[in-house]
Amino acid sequence: MDFPSVIDEKIHIVEKNLFRRHMVDYQKIERTTPLEALVAEKARLREVAGTLTSNEDRGRTSELTAKAIGVSKATYERAKKIRDEGIPRRRPRDYLTP
């Protein structure tokens, strides 16, 4: 295959390897950090060069990454928040009723 840039080639490799495994959506999202970084870098280089994007390359990084792994943007952003920040711990007083 011939790719327009090295970044496009890396994105292709990451996307193909994600679908080789049987994983639930959250497991896919846990492993998208490299893909997200590549999509953001591609957008940054396009912005610096001042070139226009194709219709399929338009959108926020989270939208493009979610589309690449086959989940909705909302699902991607919720799972990404858990991946990045963890699950907040609840304090014992949070369980008490007023």
Secondary structure by P-SEA (a helix, b strand, c coil): cccccaaaaaaaaaaaaaacccccaaaaaaaaaaaaaaaaaaaaaaaaacccccccccccaaaaaaaaacccaaaaaaaaaaaacccccccccccccc
